[in-house]
């Protein structure tokens, strides 16, 4: 089979395997709401609700029915995309999430592309010179990035480039005082993206470099590398054409496994920079004790993580046909 | 097997076995411990006493400055570290205990038990730990012990997987077979013969888990779910966020302490792993 067909096949198979996990996440959320010490009707209606509103919530979520029936109703509506109504915003949770998610993905995916390009290059550079100053520097840098909370990196960038140097804006997606059009609007957007994207790149770069370097070091010890050298392949060719594709299997797998952590990094970074995405939504949900919104955001991010794992699994099966079963 | 275990050496066994970066990690960790114990007790300022000196930059009276309520930042960092280190230590203890138990049982028993439990572990690992912890803390409340418990209970799968892989190999070693032939009980074989040889891996796991628990607690605090009664480094960072423009020292120093401690734990973890023979840098 050709690569595209194989990719489609393995995505299809993984969709089937992902279904139970998504199901488990929804059930887990239901169990957590039921386990909490507070009356779920109050959780869903917000603090100090009017008695008739509380009754309406009880009726809407069938809270007077048996637990089994409640679970069935909750799972049923969640799977149909109904995640309840936000108490604070008074809007359907799904609508709010879909309105905020693209902005988060703009930030996350932009930084992920940049971080992957730089991270993989640094990892190849370090692994090709094991034990040298370059290797030590790259390893130290990635370990440092790995140890710093993403939001603190953001705070430091704001301090340096917005407060002290005054070069870049530190808050929001665009200037509030002026309105720009056309190309100027685009420039304004990009200027607002520089700092949040940079702090996310530093955070993601650490993970990508750390694991890719380790995988490259392993790959370079394999027999096929010696064979390639013996056949007279250049060092560049051995590194990028022979070793790297094998090391990338690890990189892609790690990106899937760590996707939840990457999203967590985006969420806290958004808060530092006043970026109006899912992070903002999480923060509002927690600050306002808006539980339908909070559980909705949780289910959404979890499903995103499951999907990311599925995609990276499928990509790995194309990169490395041995893993495709 | 014990003969090659670098942790059974002469005086300073751990120090001797570690590479330079592992030693740096150990030093960073010891510095953090010293700051949170000895230094914290020697300070004249209490972390909660407010003073007239509001948002004073670092100087002679307050080495790291004061915050918006006139509290000494150095004292707050030193006492905040006690909370953060406690989160790291106890979350790691919980996670590693469960992880070792599950991993050892799966690796040793194998068969259907192993297959089922490992499938569950894998599924469990996909659910984003940070967001799940966030939801649980939002629902059950922000007490520091609740946060520790939640982080510990959600973090065991990684340990379980590495321990299982190692036990799977050790189970077929001759000294283990000899012990079984000698009539040792299953618990004795696992406890006396297998686990001591998994010890370095457990130490690596504990050190990395502690670092990641401290990091995740800071994320939770930053989203407004920290335990206000027990201000950790993460909570100090969240409170400092408001004053980033006119009090850089309020969030910079807790962030530095937090990052250096986590860096220390990660370096130590990698160092122990390297001492045990893996030189690639990560698992």
Interface residues (C-beta under 8 A of the other chain):
Chain A: X20 X21 X24 X25 X28 X29 X32 X33 X35 X36 X37 X38 X43 X139 X140 X143 X144 X146 X147 X148 X149 X151 X152 X155 X156 X158 X159 X163 X210 X211 X213 X214 X215 X217 X218 X257 X259 X260 X261 X263 X264 X267 X268 X271 X272 X282 X283 X286 X287 X291 X294 X295 X297 X298 X301 X302 X305 X306 X309
Chain B: X21 X123 X125 X126 X127 X128 X129 X130 X131 X132 X134 X135 X136 X138 X139 X140 X211 X215 X216 X218 X219 X222 X223 X224 X225 X234 X237 X240 X241 X244 X245 X248 X251 X252 X255 X258 X259 X260 X262 X263 X265 X266 X267 X270 X279 X280 X281 X282 X283
